[in-house]
Amino acid sequence: MHFIYDRFLTAVSFCWQRVVTLCILLIAFFAFYSAQNPMPTDAPELPTIIMGFLPLNHLMGRMTLLKCLLTGGQNWFVRSTNMSTFFDDLATIRPTEAMFPPRIMNMLHDRFVEQLDRLPPAPSEAERAQQRQVSRQLILFL
């Protein structure tokens, strides 16, 4: 029994060592990145506003949150975890930086195509010529 307990403690401590090492590496990466790529002095200082929609057990969700905290920005979380209010939250929050996984990019593309299908069809060349002729006649009339 003592052997199993020792193995459990070793596994748990190894897991925590990995978590701490990962956090230190992420902080070192962002510190190195910000030292290598400083903000231009002539550019206006914009606040970092990030929309947190990924779960924090996702690496991308943790990285965006950590970057936001290290740069002194704001992280706004979405209202619903099932992405039903994603586009409303995107319009409300208006993030200055965004990292999207492919699933979200597919949602954005589908939304774009849906909005594009709602547009009226473009006028043909004959219709445009007729509109120009009518506008010329109106100008001559005035």
Order of alpha helices (4+ residues) and beta strands (2+ residues): alpha-beta-alpha-beta-alpha-alpha-alpha
